[in-house]
Amino acid sequence: MNFLVTGGAGFMGINLIRHLLASGHQVRSYDIAPFTYPEADAISVLQADIRDPVRHDEAFDGVDVVVHCAAALPLSPAEEIRSINVDGTRMLLETALQQGIGRFIHISSTAVYGIPDHHPLTEDDPMYGVGPYGESKVQAERICLEYREKGLCLPVLRPKSFVGPERLGAFELLYDFAFDGHNFPVLGSGNNLYQLLDVEDLNKAVLLCATAPSDRANDTFNVGAERFGSLRASFQAVLDRAGHGKRIVGLPAAPAIWTLRALETVGLSPLYKWIYETAGKDSFVSIDKIVDRLGFTPRYSNEEALIRNYDWYVANHDRISVASGVTHRVPWKRGALKLLRLVM
């Protein structure tokens, strides 16, 4: 099939493109950022803004399936988050409807559940976005429902935080501490159950949504690891892999959260509210629906996914840019948290 991947130059985008190519499909990347990977010679590359409808005819030409990965991430300005995640999604959906695209797969987030009071979370639980990013993901999903009712086959995936090759962002803090031989802090005891996801398993879920019968795929699905444990155990696996004998260190949750709230207010924290308000609590979703409806079988556990990502980090350490940014492919600005290295 011919796939259009929005955000193809991003972390999920490049991993998905590699997966699709390996599965024998044709791919076009549609991203405002340059596509700087070796795979550029194997795909069609369109460097343009998803919010520019003038480029949509070129983007959608000959396409069977759209996978909408493009999104402004939480550290971006609020206006940009809304413009890309909400307005950009609506523009793409309108073009897909007009051009009779067979399937449009929207990559959402479990951030739509806000800060939950129960687990596991199911697809029927109410949506409540925290901050501009969470709110934008809720609004984008509601727009998707509008276009599903208009006739689009529109699977929506809600992945847990996913890791794998090319992933930096907030996880770079953990990998950097492990690589240089520091203990690593977590909020509270770290014994809370916390589910992650390997990007390769997410890619499998996307392909299932693209190929399953429409009456099964045209729905909303949680995606997460099947095997996971505590946040402490998951992160400790990375420290053990690094081999310096370092440990996870729990920080008193309430004072740490107050401090992070204050640092976020003045722009000195790389972590945003949804991360630090949920990091010390249980956080996992039911994947029964996608298992039962689409036959999803995740391969990687939390620990395996993190170690796979850490191994990529080590292999590419010398070329990873020291510059920070707001995407998953660069380290997030550490702000005051860089001082933790002095005491851990």
ZIVENMO-V858436 format. One record per residue. N is the residue number from 1. PSI is psi in whole degrees, -180 to 180 (NA if undefined). D_CENTER is the distance of its C-alpha to the mean C-alpha in Angstrom with 2 decimals. Layout:
BEGIN
N;PSI;D_CENTER
N;PSI;D_CENTER
END
This chain:
BEGIN
1;163;24.14
2;120;23.09
3;139;19.40
4;122;18.13
5;108;14.55
6;145;13.68
7;30;11.70
8;-20;13.19
9;-1;13.72
10;-177;10.18
11;-54;8.31
12;-40;6.97
13;-50;10.22
14;-37;12.60
15;-39;11.66
16;-42;12.02
17;-44;15.16
18;-40;16.62
19;-43;16.20
20;-42;17.84
21;-43;20.56
22;-24;21.34
23;3;21.75
24;14;24.26
25;164;22.62
26;146;23.03
27;142;20.22
28;130;20.14
29;136;17.48
30;104;17.53
31;145;16.22
32;-22;18.10
33;152;17.39
34;146;19.66
35;104;18.75
36;24;20.23
37;159;19.66
38;-26;22.61
39;-5;21.27
40;-32;22.42
41;-13;25.78
42;-5;24.50
43;175;22.69
44;129;23.45
45;124;21.87
46;110;21.98
47;103;21.24
48;168;21.39
49;131;19.90
50;-19;18.48
51;7;20.66
52;94;23.75
53;-17;25.24
54;-28;27.90
55;-4;25.51
56;-37;24.30
57;-43;27.32
58;-41;26.60
59;-42;22.91
60;-4;23.73
61;120;26.91
62;12;27.30
63;136;23.83
64;-41;23.57
65;131;19.87
66;132;17.29
67;110;13.55
68;93;12.09
69;-21;8.78
70;135;10.33
71;146;9.58
72;134;11.07
73;170;9.11
74;-26;11.01
75;-3;13.57
76;160;14.82
77;147;18.11
78;-39;18.21
79;-39;20.13
80;-40;17.69
81;-48;14.77
82;-43;17.13
83;-45;18.56
84;-51;15.50
85;-31;13.38
86;-61;16.59
87;-43;19.40
88;-41;17.64
89;-44;16.31
90;-42;19.88
91;-45;21.45
92;-42;19.60
93;-39;20.44
94;-42;24.01
95;-42;24.41
96;-40;23.07
97;-47;25.59
98;-34;28.38
99;4;27.94
100;38;27.72
101;135;24.43
102;-35;24.40
103;138;20.81
104;113;17.82
105;119;14.45
106;125;12.15
107;107;8.38
108;-139;8.35
109;152;7.00
110;-2;9.34
111;-17;10.03
112;-16;12.63
113;-5;14.69
114;-140;15.39
115;95;17.23
116;161;18.69
117;10;22.18
118;163;22.03
119;153;20.24
120;156;19.17
121;140;17.49
122;166;18.29
123;-18;17.46
124;-7;20.76
125;150;20.03
126;152;20.32
127;135;17.58
128;104;17.88
129;139;15.61
130;120;16.00
131;174;16.46
132;-39;15.95
133;-52;12.18
134;-42;12.51
135;-39;15.66
136;-36;14.36
137;-37;11.88
138;-47;14.99
139;-41;17.20
140;-40;15.23
141;-38;15.39
142;-36;19.07
143;-39;19.67
144;-41;18.26
145;-38;20.83
146;-45;23.51
147;-25;22.99
148;-41;22.82
149;-24;26.18
150;-5;27.41
151;-7;27.05
152;140;23.72
153;112;22.22
154;77;18.77
155;139;16.44
156;126;13.48
157;133;10.62
158;87;9.10
159;147;6.73
160;172;7.07
161;126;5.29
162;148;5.24
163;165;7.79
164;-172;10.45
165;137;12.68
166;-5;12.01
167;126;9.48
168;-102;11.21
169;-138;10.33
170;-29;11.39
171;-19;11.75
172;-29;14.39
173;-49;16.66
174;-47;16.94
175;-38;17.51
176;-45;19.99
177;-43;21.92
178;-45;22.15
179;-41;23.26
180;-1;25.92
181;49;27.18
182;150;26.32
183;161;25.76
184;132;22.41
185;146;22.39
186;157;20.62
187;129;21.44
188;-153;24.22
189;-25;25.25
190;4;21.86
191;4;23.23
192;143;20.85
193;129;18.98
194;119;15.25
195;134;13.00
196;-164;10.07
197;135;9.03
198;139;9.91
199;-30;8.29
200;-35;11.90
201;-36;12.13
202;-41;9.32
203;-41;11.48
204;-39;14.45
205;-40;13.36
206;-47;13.01
207;-35;16.42
208;-43;17.91
209;-29;17.11
210;-26;18.72
211;-16;21.77
212;156;22.63
213;143;25.47
214;-32;24.50
215;-18;25.99
216;-36;23.56
217;-23;20.37
218;69;20.94
219;-175;19.22
220;133;16.15
221;133;14.51
222;149;12.55
223;128;10.87
224;173;11.12
225;145;13.40
226;-33;17.03
227;115;18.42
228;159;17.43
229;-140;19.65
230;158;19.94
231;-38;17.74
232;-47;20.90
233;-39;21.33
234;-47;17.81
235;-34;18.12
236;-32;21.78
237;-35;21.08
238;-43;19.67
239;-39;22.77
240;-39;24.96
241;-36;23.60
242;-29;24.48
243;19;27.99
244;1;29.24
245;22;29.99
246;164;27.81
247;161;26.60
248;134;24.10
249;122;25.89
250;138;25.48
251;142;26.03
252;123;27.70
253;-50;24.95
254;-52;26.85
255;-38;28.12
256;-42;24.81
257;-41;23.03
258;-43;26.00
259;-44;25.73
260;-36;22.03
261;-44;22.81
262;-43;25.67
263;-37;23.82
264;-37;21.08
265;-37;23.99
266;11;25.54
267;27;22.47
268;18;22.84
269;137;19.69
270;-6;16.28
271;139;14.95
272;170;14.73
273;-45;16.32
274;-34;13.66
275;-54;12.78
276;-21;16.47
277;-19;17.80
278;-15;15.88
279;-30;15.83
280;8;19.45
281;163;19.34
282;144;18.60
283;97;15.12
284;153;14.81
285;158;14.86
286;133;17.33
287;16;16.43
288;-38;20.09
289;-48;19.73
290;-28;17.66
291;-48;19.85
292;-41;23.00
293;-37;22.39
294;-4;20.70
295;29;21.58
296;131;18.13
297;91;18.80
298;141;16.01
299;-41;17.50
300;140;15.92
301;171;16.44
302;-54;14.58
303;-42;17.20
304;-40;17.21
305;-45;13.52
306;-41;13.97
307;-39;17.31
308;-41;16.17
309;-41;13.77
310;-40;16.70
311;-39;19.15
312;-42;17.37
313;-45;17.44
314;-44;21.14
315;-26;22.02
316;14;20.65
317;-41;21.62
318;-23;24.49
319;-7;22.67
320;128;19.61
321;141;20.43
322;-12;21.65
323;145;20.71
324;165;17.92
325;-155;15.74
326;17;12.86
327;170;10.27
328;-11;8.09
329;2;11.15
330;157;13.75
331;143;14.74
332;146;14.50
333;128;18.07
334;-26;19.46
335;-136;22.27
336;-19;24.53
337;-17;22.37
338;-21;23.71
339;-19;26.96
340;-30;25.69
341;-23;26.33
342;-19;29.97
343;-6;30.36
344;NA;28.04
END
